[in-house]
Amino acid sequence: MGKQLSSKAVTKTRRIASARIHVERAIGRLKNYKIFQGIVPLKLHPLVDQMILVCAALCNLDLRLVK
């Protein structure tokens, strides 16, 4: 038999789980950009960080993650 968590630990666990859901949704939106769905050519290697930054900024301008 396991011990029960204290109410403080339960609250902390729920907050972490809630944040994890939001992070997973945000990552899912980022993965929807077609530019990342194929193989990125080696020529674009120096620009990959900037490409991710732009796509992440566009995701942030999108509608809310949670309704």
NORJORA-V943079 format. One record per residue. N is the residue number from 1. PSI is psi in whole degrees, 0 to 359 (* if undefined). Layout:
n: (N | N)
psi: (PSI | PSI)
This chain:
n: (1 | 2 | 3 | 4 | 5 | 6 | 7 | 8 | 9 | 10 | 11 | 12 | 13 | 14 | 15 | 16 | 17 | 18 | 19 | 20 | 21 | 22 | 23 | 24 | 25 | 26 | 27 | 28 | 29 | 30 | 31 | 32 | 33 | 34 | 35 | 36 | 37 | 38 | 39 | 40 | 41 | 42 | 43 | 44 | 45 | 46 | 47 | 48 | 49 | 50 | 51 | 52 | 53 | 54 | 55 | 56 | 57 | 58 | 59 | 60 | 61 | 62 | 63 | 64 | 65 | 66 | 67)
psi: (134 | 159 | 150 | 148 | 151 | 165 | 328 | 318 | 323 | 316 | 316 | 318 | 319 | 320 | 318 | 317 | 320 | 317 | 322 | 321 | 316 | 319 | 317 | 322 | 319 | 318 | 321 | 319 | 320 | 324 | 344 | 344 | 126 | 337 | 336 | 3 | 346 | 197 | 130 | 124 | 149 | 333 | 328 | 1 | 316 | 341 | 357 | 317 | 318 | 325 | 316 | 319 | 315 | 316 | 321 | 321 | 319 | 324 | 321 | 333 | 350 | 177 | 169 | 152 | 326 | 137 | *)
